[in-house]
Amino acid sequence: MADPADVTDITSLLRQWQAGDSHAYDLVMSWAYQRMLAIATGFVAHERVATEPAALVNEAYLRLRKLQHMEWQDRHHFFSVVAGELRRILIDQARLRIAQKREGSQQRVPLSEDLSWIDARGQDMLDLDRALNDLERFDADKVRLVELRYVMGCTVPEICELRGVSDATIERQLRFARTWLYDRLHSTPV
């Protein structure tokens, strides 16, 4: 990911894009593209998605292009939106795989080491999506953290830099979110 100082101020570019400057959008995307491609490459390398990394990034690129009128706040907000779009792409792919119901055995692929109990290739992703939607009703900030950490693959120090908080705070919030999600996904309905 390019250093924001190399591209000028990302927040001001986001606002210029919001005002209709397509050149500003191009600069923002050139700044973000390598980070998005690295994330997508990680997904493909771990068999988290059944597509090429560039195709995943291109899909996110197209979805972001439609968000011109978004009120961008800063780069943290931008990457939160990117994480949400990548999450929706993964959910769409999981729905497609379930609908196709391929014959034969399917290998379980964990979403991440920390969320090894979530299979990134099927129904678990849909269940996770529903659980994240439930969590968002009372703590949207935790959902953004989950998306940044487990969907986008940001490290804890990267999240700390984006959020302006300590490692301990991020770790504590992620631990809460993981525990809440585990309980939500593994509770037996009455």
N, CA and C atoms as an extended XYZ file, in Angstrom:
570
Properties=species:S:1:pos:R:3:atomname:S:1:resname:S:1:resid:I:1 pbc="F F F"
N         0.853       -1.160        0.000 N   MET     1
C         0.000        0.000        0.000 CA  MET     1
C         0.901        1.225        0.000 C   MET     1
N         0.606        2.145       -0.890 N   ALA     2
C         1.409        3.355       -0.978 CA  ALA     2
C         1.234        4.185        0.281 C   ALA     2
N         2.293        4.887        0.633 N   ASP     3
C         2.224        5.783        1.774 CA  ASP     3
C         1.312        6.950        1.413 C   ASP     3
N         0.327        7.271        2.263 N   PRO     4
C        -0.577        8.367        1.949 CA  PRO     4
C         0.163        9.665        1.639 C   PRO     4
N         1.321        9.864        2.238 N   ALA     5
C         2.081       11.084        1.967 CA  ALA     5
C         2.532       11.132        0.511 C   ALA     5
N         2.719        9.959       -0.112 N   ASP     6
C         3.133        9.906       -1.508 CA  ASP     6
C         2.003       10.304       -2.453 C   ASP     6
N         0.782       10.229       -2.026 N   VAL     7
C        -0.362       10.481       -2.893 CA  VAL     7
C        -1.077       11.774       -2.482 C   VAL     7
N        -0.539       12.498       -1.583 N   THR     8
C        -1.145       13.658       -0.921 CA  THR     8
C        -2.052       13.142        0.185 C   THR     8
N        -2.955       13.954        0.588 N   ASP     9
C        -3.835       13.611        1.700 CA  ASP     9
C        -5.022       12.779        1.199 C   ASP     9
N        -5.108       11.524        1.625 N   ILE    10
C        -6.156       10.607        1.169 CA  ILE    10
C        -7.541       11.133        1.520 C   ILE    10
N        -7.696       11.686        2.704 N   THR    11
C        -9.003       12.207        3.100 CA  THR    11
C        -9.458       13.291        2.130 C   THR    11
N        -8.546       14.178        1.737 N   SER    12
C        -8.944       15.230        0.803 CA  SER    12
C        -9.247       14.643       -0.575 C   SER    12
N        -8.514       13.599       -0.991 N   LEU    13
C        -8.827       12.929       -2.263 CA  LEU    13
C       -10.207       12.274       -2.208 C   LEU    13
N       -10.525       11.647       -1.071 N   LEU    14
C       -11.838       11.027       -0.922 CA  LEU    14
C       -12.945       12.076       -1.040 C   LEU    14
N       -12.725       13.221       -0.461 N   ARG    15
C       -13.731       14.292       -0.537 CA  ARG    15
C       -13.836       14.857       -1.954 C   ARG    15
N       -12.702       14.929       -2.655 N   GLN    16
C       -12.734       15.394       -4.049 CA  GLN    16
C       -13.507       14.396       -4.918 C   GLN    16
N       -13.286       13.113       -4.651 N   TRP    17
C       -14.025       12.082       -5.383 CA  TRP    17
C       -15.522       12.233       -5.105 C   TRP    17
N       -15.846       12.440       -3.843 N   GLN    18
C       -17.241       12.622       -3.441 CA  GLN    18
C       -17.873       13.802       -4.187 C   GLN    18
N       -17.063       14.819       -4.458 N   ALA    19
C       -17.563       16.004       -5.159 CA  ALA    19
C       -17.628       15.801       -6.670 C   ALA    19
N       -17.235       14.599       -7.144 N   GLY    20
C       -17.368       14.300       -8.566 CA  GLY    20
C       -16.076       14.274       -9.350 C   GLY    20
N       -14.944       14.416       -8.690 N   ASP    21
C       -13.648       14.415       -9.369 CA  ASP    21
C       -13.204       12.972       -9.615 C   ASP    21
N       -13.349       12.502      -10.864 N   SER    22
C       -12.995       11.109      -11.165 CA  SER    22
C       -11.488       10.884      -11.087 C   SER    22
N       -10.696       11.917      -11.314 N   HIS    23
C        -9.239       11.776      -11.180 CA  HIS    23
C        -8.867       11.463       -9.723 C   HIS    23
N        -9.568       12.073       -8.777 N   ALA    24
C        -9.316       11.801       -7.357 CA  ALA    24
C        -9.628       10.340       -7.043 C   ALA    24
N       -10.722        9.807       -7.638 N   TYR    25
C       -11.047        8.385       -7.444 CA  TYR    25
C        -9.904        7.515       -7.950 C   TYR    25
N        -9.379        7.838       -9.124 N   ASP    26
C        -8.269        7.071       -9.692 CA  ASP    26
C        -7.053        7.098       -8.772 C   ASP    26
N        -6.765        8.253       -8.181 N   LEU    27
C        -5.629        8.348       -7.254 CA  LEU    27
C        -5.872        7.523       -5.992 C   LEU    27
N        -7.083        7.587       -5.464 N   VAL    28
C        -7.419        6.796       -4.269 CA  VAL    28
C        -7.264        5.311       -4.576 C   VAL    28
N        -7.793        4.888       -5.719 N   MET    29
C        -7.731        3.463       -6.053 CA  MET    29
C        -6.304        3.022       -6.350 C   MET    29
N        -5.495        3.869       -6.963 N   SER    30
C        -4.105        3.469       -7.195 CA  SER    30
C        -3.374        3.332       -5.865 C   SER    30
N        -3.745        4.158       -4.887 N   TRP    31
C        -3.164        4.063       -3.552 CA  TRP    31
C        -3.616        2.778       -2.856 C   TRP    31
N        -4.881        2.416       -3.016 N   ALA    32
C        -5.455        1.277       -2.293 CA  ALA    32
C        -5.312       -0.045       -3.045 C   ALA    32
N        -5.082       -0.005       -4.339 N   TYR    33
C        -5.130       -1.210       -5.166 CA  TYR    33
C        -4.166       -2.295       -4.678 C   TYR    33
N        -2.925       -1.943       -4.412 N   GLN    34
C        -1.949       -2.957       -3.998 CA  GLN    34
C        -2.352       -3.633       -2.689 C   GLN    34
N        -2.896       -2.868       -1.760 N   ARG    35
C        -3.362       -3.446       -0.492 CA  ARG    35
C        -4.520       -4.400       -0.746 C   ARG    35
N        -5.452       -3.974       -1.594 N   MET    36
C        -6.601       -4.815       -1.909 CA  MET    36
C        -6.156       -6.082       -2.641 C   MET    36
N        -5.190       -5.955       -3.558 N   LEU    37
C        -4.691       -7.112       -4.294 CA  LEU    37
C        -3.963       -8.083       -3.361 C   LEU    37
N        -3.195       -7.554       -2.419 N   ALA    38
C        -2.501       -8.413       -1.450 CA  ALA    38
C        -3.504       -9.196       -0.613 C   ALA    38
N        -4.575       -8.548       -0.206 N   ILE    39
C        -5.616       -9.219        0.577 CA  ILE    39
C        -6.274      -10.314       -0.252 C   ILE    39
N        -6.642       -9.978       -1.484 N   ALA    40
C        -7.290      -10.952       -2.365 CA  ALA    40
C        -6.358      -12.119       -2.663 C   ALA    40
N        -5.087      -11.847       -2.841 N   THR    41
C        -4.113      -12.908       -3.088 CA  THR    41
C        -4.036      -13.846       -1.892 C   THR    41
N        -4.104      -13.278       -0.680 N   GLY    42
C        -4.121      -14.101        0.527 CA  GLY    42
C        -5.339      -15.002        0.591 C   GLY    42
N        -6.501      -14.468        0.211 N   PHE    43
C        -7.717      -15.283        0.193 CA  PHE    43
C        -7.556      -16.447       -0.770 C   PHE    43
N        -7.077      -16.162       -1.978 N   VAL    44
C        -6.941      -17.204       -2.993 CA  VAL    44
C        -5.885      -18.217       -2.575 C   VAL    44
N        -4.768      -17.744       -2.029 N   ALA    45
C        -3.690      -18.647       -1.609 CA  ALA    45
C        -4.161      -19.626       -0.539 C   ALA    45
N        -5.073      -19.181        0.308 N   HIS    46
C        -5.606      -20.052        1.356 CA  HIS    46
C        -6.922      -20.684        0.937 C   HIS    46
N        -7.222      -20.623       -0.369 N   GLU    47
C        -8.441      -21.197       -0.943 CA  GLU    47
C        -9.699      -20.657       -0.293 C   GLU    47
N        -9.667      -19.410        0.071 N   ARG    48
C       -10.841      -18.817        0.702 CA  ARG    48
C       -11.873      -18.404       -0.335 C   ARG    48
N       -11.430      -18.167       -1.569 N   VAL    49
C       -12.361      -17.820       -2.628 CA  VAL    49
C       -11.996      -18.615       -3.868 C   VAL    49
N       -12.971      -18.815       -4.733 N   ALA    50
C       -12.762      -19.606       -5.938 CA  ALA    50
C       -12.627      -18.690       -7.150 C   ALA    50
N       -11.812      -17.683       -7.027 N   THR    51
C       -11.630      -16.734       -8.123 CA  THR    51
C       -10.203      -16.212       -8.099 C   THR    51
N        -9.814      -15.544       -9.153 N   GLU    52
C        -8.484      -14.938       -9.217 CA  GLU    52
C        -8.456      -13.682       -8.342 C   GLU    52
N        -7.305      -13.379       -7.732 N   PRO    53
C        -7.226      -12.183       -6.885 CA  PRO    53
C        -7.636      -10.909       -7.625 C   PRO    53
N        -7.168      -10.757       -8.850 N   ALA    54
C        -7.495       -9.547       -9.604 CA  ALA    54
C        -9.003       -9.446       -9.847 C   ALA    54
N        -9.673      -10.580      -10.032 N   ALA    55
C       -11.123      -10.558      -10.249 CA  ALA    55
C       -11.847      -10.091       -8.987 C   ALA    55
N       -11.382      -10.531       -7.839 N   LEU    56
C       -11.978      -10.097       -6.566 CA  LEU    56
C       -11.786       -8.592       -6.381 C   LEU    56
N       -10.570       -8.110       -6.666 N   VAL    57
C       -10.292       -6.679       -6.539 CA  VAL    57
C       -11.117       -5.890       -7.552 C   VAL    57
N       -11.224       -6.405       -8.771 N   ASN    58
C       -12.010       -5.705       -9.789 CA  ASN    58
C       -13.477       -5.607       -9.394 C   ASN    58
N       -14.004       -6.675       -8.810 N   GLU    59
C       -15.395       -6.634       -8.342 CA  GLU    59
C       -15.555       -5.565       -7.251 C   GLU    59
N       -14.610       -5.532       -6.317 N   ALA    60
C       -14.653       -4.509       -5.268 CA  ALA    60
C       -14.507       -3.115       -5.883 C   ALA    60
N       -13.622       -2.981       -6.857 N   TYR    61
C       -13.408       -1.712       -7.550 CA  TYR    61
C       -14.712       -1.210       -8.173 C   TYR    61
N       -15.418       -2.109       -8.859 N   LEU    62
C       -16.682       -1.729       -9.490 CA  LEU    62
C       -17.740       -1.335       -8.462 C   LEU    62
N       -17.782       -2.070       -7.362 N   ARG    63
C       -18.757       -1.743       -6.320 CA  ARG    63
C       -18.431       -0.395       -5.676 C   ARG    63
N       -17.143       -0.135       -5.474 N   LEU    64
C       -16.735        1.136       -4.868 CA  LEU    64
C       -17.020        2.305       -5.807 C   LEU    64
N       -16.860        2.073       -7.098 N   ARG    65
C       -17.097        3.125       -8.097 CA  ARG    65
C       -18.515        3.687       -7.967 C   ARG    65
N       -19.444        2.827       -7.578 N   LYS    66
C       -20.848        3.246       -7.439 CA  LYS    66
C       -21.083        4.082       -6.188 C   LYS    66
N       -20.085        4.166       -5.318 N   LEU    67
C       -20.243        4.873       -4.039 CA  LEU    67
C       -19.727        6.306       -4.090 C   LEU    67
N       -19.734        6.902       -5.258 N   GLN    68
C       -19.193        8.252       -5.426 CA  GLN    68
C       -19.804        9.241       -4.442 C   GLN    68
N       -21.075        9.105       -4.157 N   HIS    69
C       -21.755       10.084       -3.311 CA  HIS    69
C       -21.680        9.754       -1.818 C   HIS    69
N       -20.846        8.796       -1.474 N   MET    70
C       -20.613        8.454       -0.072 CA  MET    70
C       -19.953        9.648        0.619 C   MET    70
N       -20.332        9.913        1.834 N   GLU    71
C       -19.668       10.968        2.595 CA  GLU    71
C       -18.437       10.374        3.270 C   GLU    71
N       -17.319       10.403        2.549 N   TRP    72
C       -16.072        9.827        3.047 CA  TRP    72
C       -15.543       10.685        4.183 C   TRP    72
N       -15.153       10.020        5.281 N   GLN    73
C       -14.635       10.739        6.435 CA  GLN    73
C       -13.110       10.764        6.434 C   GLN    73
N       -12.491        9.594        6.197 N   ASP    74
C       -11.033        9.485        6.214 CA  ASP    74
C       -10.654        8.112        5.676 C   ASP    74
N        -9.370        7.790        5.704 N   ARG    75
C        -8.930        6.500        5.149 CA  ARG    75
C        -9.447        5.326        5.967 C   ARG    75
N        -9.634        5.513        7.264 N   HIS    76
C       -10.214        4.447        8.088 CA  HIS    76
C       -11.624        4.121        7.570 C   HIS    76
N       -12.413        5.132        7.326 N   HIS    77
C       -13.760        4.933        6.807 CA  HIS    77
C       -13.696        4.249        5.447 C   HIS    77
N       -12.769        4.676        4.605 N   PHE    78
C       -12.608        4.069        3.281 CA  PHE    78
C       -12.327        2.573        3.404 C   PHE    78
N       -11.347        2.210        4.239 N   PHE    79
C       -11.008        0.792        4.366 CA  PHE    79
C       -12.107       -0.002        5.064 C   PHE    79
N       -12.877        0.627        5.921 N   SER    80
C       -14.030       -0.060        6.505 CA  SER    80
C       -15.054       -0.386        5.422 C   SER    80
N       -15.267        0.553        4.517 N   VAL    81
C       -16.200        0.318        3.413 CA  VAL    81
C       -15.646       -0.768        2.486 C   VAL    81
N       -14.343       -0.724        2.189 N   VAL    82
C       -13.716       -1.756        1.358 CA  VAL    82
C       -13.900       -3.127        2.007 C   VAL    82
N       -13.666       -3.210        3.315 N   ALA    83
C       -13.835       -4.481        4.032 CA  ALA    83
C       -15.265       -4.982        3.917 C   ALA    83
N       -16.219       -4.079        4.058 N   GLY    84
C       -17.631       -4.465        3.925 CA  GLY    84
C       -17.944       -4.976        2.531 C   GLY    84
N       -17.395       -4.331        1.513 N   GLU    85
C       -17.628       -4.778        0.131 CA  GLU    85
C       -16.999       -6.146       -0.100 C   GLU    85
N       -15.781       -6.359        0.388 N   LEU    86
C       -15.149       -7.676        0.249 CA  LEU    86
C       -15.965       -8.744        0.977 C   LEU    86
N       -16.490       -8.394        2.142 N   ARG    87
C       -17.342       -9.339        2.886 CA  ARG    87
C       -18.565       -9.701        2.041 C   ARG    87
N       -19.207       -8.705        1.431 N   ARG    88
C       -20.395       -8.988        0.609 CA  ARG    88
C       -20.045       -9.846       -0.609 C   ARG    88
N       -18.880       -9.627       -1.193 N   ILE    89
C       -18.458      -10.453       -2.331 CA  ILE    89
C       -18.279      -11.900       -1.879 C   ILE    89
N       -17.633      -12.095       -0.725 N   LEU    90
C       -17.437      -13.449       -0.193 CA  LEU    90
C       -18.776      -14.115        0.116 C   LEU    90
N       -19.710      -13.355        0.662 N   ILE    91
C       -21.044      -13.894        0.967 CA  ILE    91
C       -21.739      -14.295       -0.332 C   ILE    91
N       -21.648      -13.435       -1.343 N   ASP    92
C       -22.254      -13.762       -2.648 CA  ASP    92
C       -21.656      -15.042       -3.216 C   ASP    92
N       -20.342      -15.196       -3.098 N   GLN    93
C       -19.689      -16.406       -3.608 CA  GLN    93
C       -20.113      -17.635       -2.803 C   GLN    93
N       -20.242      -17.490       -1.497 N   ALA    94
C       -20.690      -18.617       -0.667 CA  ALA    94
C       -22.107      -19.023       -1.053 C   ALA    94
N       -22.972      -18.050       -1.277 N   ARG    95
C       -24.345      -18.360       -1.700 CA  ARG    95
C       -24.351      -19.094       -3.027 C   ARG    95
N       -23.511      -18.664       -3.943 N   LEU    96
C       -23.427      -19.311       -5.249 CA  LEU    96
C       -22.956      -20.757       -5.115 C   LEU    96
N       -21.930      -20.976       -4.284 N   ARG    97
C       -21.432      -22.347       -4.087 CA  ARG    97
C       -22.506      -23.237       -3.472 C   ARG    97
N       -23.246      -22.700       -2.517 N   ILE    98
C       -24.306      -23.493       -1.884 CA  ILE    98
C       -25.390      -23.809       -2.904 C   ILE    98
N       -25.743      -22.821       -3.722 N   ALA    99
C       -26.783      -23.028       -4.736 CA  ALA    99
C       -26.361      -24.074       -5.752 C   ALA    99
N       -25.093      -24.113       -6.082 N   GLN   100
C       -24.606      -25.074       -7.078 CA  GLN   100
C       -24.477      -26.482       -6.495 C   GLN   100
N       -24.261      -26.554       -5.170 N   LYS   101
C       -24.155      -27.842       -4.465 CA  LYS   101
C       -23.377      -28.875       -5.270 C   LYS   101
N       -22.100      -28.589       -5.416 N   ARG   102
C       -21.252      -29.514       -6.162 CA  ARG   102
C       -21.234      -30.881       -5.485 C   ARG   102
N       -21.148      -31.899       -6.314 N   GLU   103
C       -21.055      -33.257       -5.776 CA  GLU   103
C       -19.625      -33.512       -5.333 C   GLU   103
N       -19.455      -34.509       -4.498 N   GLY   104
C       -18.130      -34.878       -4.020 CA  GLY   104
C       -17.828      -34.220       -2.698 C   GLY   104
N       -16.673      -34.542       -2.187 N   SER   105
C       -16.309      -34.004       -0.881 CA  SER   105
C       -15.713      -32.610       -1.055 C   SER   105
N       -16.061      -31.739       -0.144 N   GLN   106
C       -15.506      -30.400       -0.127 CA  GLN   106
C       -14.624      -30.270        1.094 C   GLN   106
N       -13.461      -29.706        0.863 N   GLN   107
C       -12.534      -29.515        1.962 CA  GLN   107
C       -12.935      -28.279        2.758 C   GLN   107
N       -12.880      -28.401        4.067 N   ARG   108
C       -13.206      -27.273        4.941 CA  ARG   108
C       -12.040      -26.286        4.909 C   ARG   108
N       -12.354      -25.004        4.712 N   VAL   109
C       -11.343      -23.961        4.650 CA  VAL   109
C       -11.684      -22.903        5.690 C   VAL   109
N       -10.884      -22.797        6.756 N   PRO   110
C       -11.189      -21.819        7.792 CA  PRO   110
C       -11.033      -20.389        7.284 C   PRO   110
N       -11.870      -19.475        7.783 N   LEU   111
C       -11.793      -18.076        7.392 CA  LEU   111
C       -10.456      -17.481        7.815 C   LEU   111
N       -10.004      -17.800        9.010 N   SER   112
C        -8.698      -17.359        9.501 CA  SER   112
C        -8.301      -18.302       10.634 C   SER   112
N        -7.047      -18.201       11.060 N   GLU   113
C        -6.604      -19.044       12.176 CA  GLU   113
C        -7.392      -18.739       13.441 C   GLU   113
N        -7.688      -17.458       13.659 N   ASP   114
C        -8.434      -17.059       14.859 CA  ASP   114
C        -9.906      -17.454       14.802 C   ASP   114
N       -10.425      -17.651       13.585 N   LEU   115
C       -11.823      -18.049       13.410 CA  LEU   115
C       -11.865      -19.401       12.693 C   LEU   115
N       -11.071      -20.336       13.161 N   SER   116
C       -10.931      -21.628       12.489 CA  SER   116
C       -12.237      -22.421       12.470 C   SER   116
N       -13.173      -22.059       13.294 N   TRP   117
C       -14.463      -22.753       13.359 CA  TRP   117
C       -15.446      -22.235       12.316 C   TRP   117
N       -15.003      -21.305       11.454 N   ILE   118
C       -15.860      -20.808       10.370 CA  ILE   118
C       -15.289      -21.270        9.040 C   ILE   118
N       -16.083      -22.046        8.307 N   ASP   119
C       -15.699      -22.517        6.982 CA  ASP   119
C       -15.983      -21.398        5.983 C   ASP   119
N       -14.938      -20.903        5.326 N   ALA   120
C       -15.066      -19.754        4.428 CA  ALA   120
C       -15.724      -20.092        3.103 C   ALA   120
N       -16.053      -21.353        2.867 N   ARG   121
C       -16.551      -21.734        1.557 CA  ARG   121
C       -18.023      -22.107        1.515 C   ARG   121
N       -18.750      -21.943        2.574 N   GLY   122
C       -20.131      -22.410        2.505 CA  GLY   122
C       -21.070      -21.748        3.482 C   GLY   122
N       -21.928      -22.568        4.060 N   GLN   123
C       -23.006      -22.106        4.934 CA  GLN   123
C       -22.491      -21.304        6.118 C   GLN   123
N       -21.316      -21.656        6.629 N   ASP   124
C       -20.773      -20.917        7.769 CA  ASP   124
C       -20.632      -19.425        7.458 C   ASP   124
N       -20.267      -19.095        6.223 N   MET   125
C       -20.128      -17.679        5.842 CA  MET   125
C       -21.479      -16.975        5.889 C   MET   125
N       -22.520      -17.679        5.478 N   LEU   126
C       -23.856      -17.083        5.542 CA  LEU   126
C       -24.290      -16.909        6.994 C   LEU   126
N       -23.988      -17.904        7.829 N   ASP   127
C       -24.303      -17.796        9.254 CA  ASP   127
C       -23.512      -16.660        9.896 C   ASP   127
N       -22.235      -16.551        9.520 N   LEU   128
C       -21.399      -15.463       10.034 CA  LEU   128
C       -21.978      -14.112        9.625 C   LEU   128
N       -22.418      -14.007        8.386 N   ASP   129
C       -23.003      -12.760        7.907 CA  ASP   129
C       -24.222      -12.380        8.750 C   ASP   129
N       -25.088      -13.341        9.022 N   ARG   130
C       -26.260      -13.058        9.859 CA  ARG   130
C       -25.845      -12.648       11.271 C   ARG   130
N       -24.844      -13.342       11.821 N   ALA   131
C       -24.376      -13.008       13.171 CA  ALA   131
C       -23.763      -11.607       13.198 C   ALA   131
N       -22.990      -11.258       12.169 N   LEU   132
C       -22.404       -9.917       12.114 CA  LEU   132
C       -23.490       -8.847       11.977 C   LEU   132
N       -24.529       -9.150       11.234 N   ASN   133
C       -25.649       -8.206       11.130 CA  ASN   133
C       -26.318       -8.015       12.486 C   ASN   133
N       -26.451       -9.101       13.267 N   ASP   134
C       -27.022       -9.002       14.616 CA  ASP   134
C       -26.108       -8.178       15.524 C   ASP   134
N       -24.804       -8.454       15.465 N   LEU   135
C       -23.839       -7.715       16.282 CA  LEU   135
C       -23.848       -6.232       15.917 C   LEU   135
N       -24.018       -5.945       14.642 N   GLU   136
C       -24.003       -4.554       14.182 CA  GLU   136
C       -25.132       -3.731       14.787 C   GLU   136
N       -26.219       -4.380       15.141 N   ARG   137
C       -27.355       -3.653       15.729 CA  ARG   137
C       -26.997       -2.976       17.043 C   ARG   137
N       -26.063       -3.573       17.798 N   PHE   138
C       -25.716       -2.938       19.060 CA  PHE   138
C       -24.256       -2.528       19.155 C   PHE   138
N       -23.408       -2.973       18.221 N   ASP   139
C       -22.004       -2.560       18.262 CA  ASP   139
C       -21.378       -2.655       16.873 C   ASP   139
N       -21.671       -1.679       16.038 N   ALA   140
C       -21.168       -1.657       14.656 CA  ALA   140
C       -19.652       -1.569       14.619 C   ALA   140
N       -19.058       -0.953       15.632 N   ASP   141
C       -17.606       -0.815       15.685 CA  ASP   141
C       -16.918       -2.181       15.734 C   ASP   141
N       -17.487       -3.119       16.471 N   LYS   142
C       -16.901       -4.467       16.554 CA  LYS   142
C       -16.973       -5.167       15.191 C   LYS   142
N       -18.047       -4.943       14.472 N   VAL   143
C       -18.193       -5.540       13.135 CA  VAL   143
C       -17.119       -4.988       12.214 C   VAL   143
N       -16.869       -3.673       12.269 N   ARG   144
C       -15.820       -3.082       11.424 CA  ARG   144
C       -14.464       -3.689       11.764 C   ARG   144
N       -14.216       -3.927       13.064 N   LEU   145
C       -12.948       -4.552       13.465 CA  LEU   145
C       -12.824       -5.965       12.892 C   LEU   145
N       -13.902       -6.742       12.986 N   VAL   146
C       -13.892       -8.108       12.435 CA  VAL   146
C       -13.623       -8.057       10.937 C   VAL   146
N       -14.265       -7.140       10.240 N   GLU   147
C       -14.055       -7.025        8.790 CA  GLU   147
C       -12.612       -6.638        8.477 C   GLU   147
N       -12.080       -5.663        9.214 N   LEU   148
C       -10.704       -5.244        8.959 CA  LEU   148
C        -9.716       -6.378        9.240 C   LEU   148
N        -9.914       -7.072       10.354 N   ARG   149
C        -8.952       -8.106       10.767 CA  ARG   149
C        -9.107       -9.401        9.976 C   ARG   149
N       -10.334       -9.903        9.840 N   TYR   150
C       -10.520      -11.242        9.297 CA  TYR   150
C       -10.967      -11.270        7.843 C   TYR   150
N       -11.527      -10.185        7.349 N   VAL   151
C       -11.907      -10.151        5.939 CA  VAL   151
C       -10.795       -9.487        5.127 C   VAL   151
N       -10.327       -8.330        5.595 N   MET   152
C        -9.271       -7.636        4.863 CA  MET   152
C        -7.886       -8.135        5.229 C   MET   152
N        -7.760       -8.792        6.368 N   GLY   153
C        -6.459       -9.322        6.759 CA  GLY   153
C        -5.508       -8.293        7.335 C   GLY   153
N        -6.033       -7.171        7.820 N   CYS   154
C        -5.177       -6.164        8.442 CA  CYS   154
C        -4.568       -6.732        9.722 C   CYS   154
N        -3.353       -6.348        9.992 N   THR   155
C        -2.724       -6.747       11.246 CA  THR   155
C        -3.245       -5.851       12.360 C   THR   155
N        -3.027       -6.269       13.593 N   VAL   156
C        -3.453       -5.454       14.736 CA  VAL   156
C        -2.758       -4.090       14.698 C   VAL   156
N        -1.438       -4.014       14.434 N   PRO   157
C        -0.809       -2.687       14.350 CA  PRO   157
C        -1.406       -1.804       13.237 C   PRO   157
N        -1.774       -2.401       12.116 N   GLU   158
C        -2.407       -1.611       11.053 CA  GLU   158
C        -3.755       -1.065       11.505 C   GLU   158
N        -4.522       -1.895       12.204 N   ILE   159
C        -5.819       -1.438       12.710 CA  ILE   159
C        -5.616       -0.332       13.743 C   ILE   159
N        -4.612       -0.496       14.594 N   CYS   160
C        -4.318        0.532       15.597 CA  CYS   160
C        -3.996        1.857       14.915 C   CYS   160
N        -3.217        1.796       13.843 N   GLU   161
C        -2.873        3.015       13.117 CA  GLU   161
C        -4.119        3.650       12.500 C   GLU   161
N        -4.970        2.820       11.912 N   LEU   162
C        -6.201        3.346       11.311 CA  LEU   162
C        -7.122        3.954       12.361 C   LEU   162
N        -7.227        3.269       13.512 N   ARG   163
C        -8.184        3.669       14.547 CA  ARG   163
C        -7.627        4.667       15.541 C   ARG   163
N        -6.298        4.717       15.664 N   GLY   164
C        -5.700        5.624       16.645 CA  GLY   164
C        -5.876        5.167       18.071 C   GLY   164
N        -5.882        3.827       18.279 N   VAL   165
C        -5.989        3.275       19.633 CA  VAL   165
C        -4.872        2.259       19.846 C   VAL   165
N        -4.724        1.791       21.066 N   SER   166
C        -3.630        0.887       21.417 CA  SER   166
C        -3.889       -0.552       20.969 C   SER   166
N        -2.803       -1.312       20.888 N   ASP   167
C        -2.893       -2.746       20.579 CA  ASP   167
C        -3.805       -3.458       21.577 C   ASP   167
N        -3.630       -3.125       22.849 N   ALA   168
C        -4.417       -3.795       23.894 CA  ALA   168
C        -5.912       -3.565       23.694 C   ALA   168
N        -6.273       -2.355       23.293 N   THR   169
C        -7.692       -2.052       23.068 CA  THR   169
C        -8.232       -2.866       21.907 C   THR   169
N        -7.488       -2.904       20.810 N   ILE   170
C        -7.916       -3.667       19.627 CA  ILE   170
C        -8.008       -5.147       19.965 C   ILE   170
N        -6.987       -5.683       20.636 N   GLU   171
C        -6.995       -7.104       21.011 CA  GLU   171
C        -8.196       -7.429       21.895 C   GLU   171
N        -8.489       -6.567       22.852 N   ARG   172
C        -9.625       -6.779       23.761 CA  ARG   172
C       -10.943       -6.765       22.982 C   ARG   172
N       -11.103       -5.802       22.080 N   GLN   173
C       -12.329       -5.712       21.298 CA  GLN   173
C       -12.481       -6.897       20.344 C   GLN   173
N       -11.378       -7.339       19.745 N   LEU   174
C       -11.437       -8.502       18.858 CA  LEU   174
C       -11.757       -9.771       19.640 C   LEU   174
N       -11.181       -9.896       20.825 N   ARG   175
C       -11.470      -11.062       21.670 CA  ARG   175
C       -12.956      -11.103       22.015 C   ARG   175
N       -13.511       -9.939       22.369 N   PHE   176
C       -14.948       -9.873       22.651 CA  PHE   176
C       -15.753      -10.292       21.423 C   PHE   176
N       -15.408       -9.744       20.260 N   ALA   177
C       -16.152      -10.037       19.027 CA  ALA   177
C       -16.065      -11.524       18.679 C   ALA   177
N       -14.861      -12.114       18.781 N   ARG   178
C       -14.712      -13.547       18.497 CA  ARG   178
C       -15.557      -14.386       19.442 C   ARG   178
N       -15.533      -14.063       20.729 N   THR   179
C       -16.309      -14.805       21.719 CA  THR   179
C       -17.801      -14.658       21.448 C   THR   179
N       -18.234      -13.437       21.176 N   TRP   180
C       -19.651      -13.195       20.890 CA  TRP   180
C       -20.089      -13.979       19.658 C   TRP   180
N       -19.274      -13.932       18.603 N   LEU   181
C       -19.617      -14.656       17.371 CA  LEU   181
C       -19.639      -16.161       17.600 C   LEU   181
N       -18.656      -16.676       18.327 N   TYR   182
C       -18.623      -18.109       18.606 CA  TYR   182
C       -19.883      -18.530       19.364 C   TYR   182
N       -20.211      -17.776       20.411 N   ASP   183
C       -21.414      -18.096       21.191 CA  ASP   183
C       -22.663      -18.027       20.322 C   ASP   183
N       -22.744      -17.004       19.497 N   ARG   184
C       -23.915      -16.813       18.631 CA  ARG   184
C       -24.043      -17.947       17.613 C   ARG   184
N       -22.910      -18.353       17.027 N   LEU   185
C       -22.942      -19.376       15.989 CA  LEU   185
C       -23.042      -20.797       16.535 C   LEU   185
N       -22.708      -20.982       17.812 N   HIS   186
C       -22.730      -22.330       18.376 CA  HIS   186
C       -23.790      -22.526       19.435 C   HIS   186
N       -24.670      -21.555       19.581 N   SER   187
C       -25.754      -21.749       20.546 CA  SER   187
C       -26.839      -22.617       19.905 C   SER   187
N       -27.437      -23.437       20.723 N   THR   188
C       -28.511      -24.297       20.220 CA  THR   188
C       -29.831      -23.579       20.383 C   THR   188
N       -30.613      -23.485       19.283 N   PRO   189
C       -31.900      -22.825       19.406 CA  PRO   189
C       -32.835      -23.610       20.341 C   PRO   189
N       -33.610      -22.864       21.099 N   VAL   190
C       -34.531      -23.485       22.067 CA  VAL   190
C       -35.842      -23.787       21.403 C   VAL   190
